[in-house]
Amino acid sequence: MDTILTKITQGVDFKTKDKISYINAVVLMGLFTFLFLGAEYSYVDVLSRIVSEDKTVLAQNYALGVSAAGFLLYPLFNRFCKERLKTICFLFIGLLSVLGIAFIGVGTAYTAIFTTGLVLFLLLGLLGSGVFYVSMRMMKTDRYLARTVGISYAMGILLQFVNNNLVRSEIAETVILSVFSLLLIWLLMKNDSAYCRQDEQNTQGSTEEKVKEDTGKIKKGDIVSILMILLVALMTCMFSTLDNAVTLVHAGGATDIGQWPRILLALSGLAAGFIFDIKNRKYMGIVMYCIMVLSTICVAILKFAGPFMAGLIVFYLSAGFFAVFFTSGFMEISRHMRIPELWAGMGRAVNNIAAAVIANFVLTLLSSDSNLTVIILVLVLFVTVSVVAVIYTFQKKTFMEQLITNAADVVDEKERLRKFSEVFSFTERESEVFNCLVNTEDSIQMIAEKLYVSRRTLERHISAIYEKTGVKSRVGLLNLYNK
């Protein structure tokens, strides 16, 4: 099945141009990961010197929740902002981001820093959604999707590791984050223009027809996407609990965990990308489920005062797999959704929203003395994740099989049209017109607008097609084609 899908939707050769596109995607997503995590680290570090540990963790989660709004706003931004207006908006976002990063770096008042952080992460969320959407478009196919995400994630983590260890001045860190934010926006603007606009124009007509003719498949995709949202949200409950535990330790200063665990995080993300891509991500769900088992054990270790470093290692190894899982999972299904720019970055949005929603509950849970209650809640969560994971795996398998069938039908239809055009010696334009006449119910005026020709020119092409085929009407063409 995977071989057929690869041949139909991806092609056999992986050309140099495709490699460059993947490299561009790695750089774009890697820079965003570094910028987002670097801004988050700086935000938490500054707040931890002003307010209590609990207030710092809550502020962090609220900022992450607001960033999710930015992820969800990008589709509106992308659809309604024209090229010139979009460029102006990107430049304005870049300026605001630099000002926000600078203010957080030198700020001393909690309210001002907190508010600035919310605005900054809203903008970063919008940029992140654009990054994942443009990267998905650049990759063209899903051939190396997970490993591309994994490499970019590792790149972002390692950049943050280097920045935090080699740069000792807070002012220098602020300057570096500001420079990288401007670099990210420039690359996003450049790649959006180079890879997306032309692709959208070329596929707009076929996408509209596809939605009209294949409603059943779209509904199946909606089911898969909803299950994916639920699965990622439930998993986030587990990982957010562990993340907040680590943040509390860092903010409290009781245990200096240093920067070395970031290396584990980078390596786990890198390993996840290559492992997930085995057999076209056939075993991605199973591998992630095993990681969830380890995470459940990790919660127990931390709650029962076990070796903190053991729990910390399990957390960082698991977190990299989870980040690559939800990022590549949503990017994969986004290609087949009606609003791909919404779904490409949905993984990060769902993760951030869920983390913000459960922030207060997690803090209460971590400070609770009732170990039995904690373990029961964790086990209930684990069972729920297991049930949703099974349903999601089955629905996705059905959805992907449907995609293979539809892709094969498209290939057969194109070949049939090519042979028909050769038999009657259609020109390239006549083939396009003929395809519209027999495969759509569009009016003559609608076809003319779709093909960017005048109605009179279209009528001349239709007359030529009638003459070559020996029929005198559109119905006659349809009957001839379907013989």
Secondary structure, DSSP 8 states (H G I E B T S, - for coil): -HHHHHHHHT-S---HHHHHHHHHHHHHHHHHHHHHHHHHHHHHHHHHTTS-HHHHHHHHHHHHHHHHHHHHHHHHHHHH--HHHHHHHHHHHHHHHHHHHHHHHH---HHHHHHHHHHHHHHHHHHHHHHHHHHHHHH-SSTTHHHHHHHHHHHHHHHHHHHHHH---HHHHHHHHHHHHHHHHHHHHHHIIIIIHHHHHHHHHHHHHHHHH-HHHHHHHHHHHHHHHHHHHHHHHHHHHHHHHHHHHHHHTSS---STHHHHHHHHHHHHHHHHTTTTTTTHHHHHHHHHHHHHHHHHHHHTT--HHHHHHHHHHHHHHHHHHHHHHHHHHHTTSSSHHHHTTHHHHHHHHHHHHTHHHHHHHHH-S-HHHHHHHHHHHHHHHHHHHHHHHHHHHHHHHHHHHHHHHHHHHHHHHHHHHHHTT--HHHHHHHHHHHH----HHHHHHHTT--HHHHHHHHHHHHHHHT--SHHHHHHHHT-
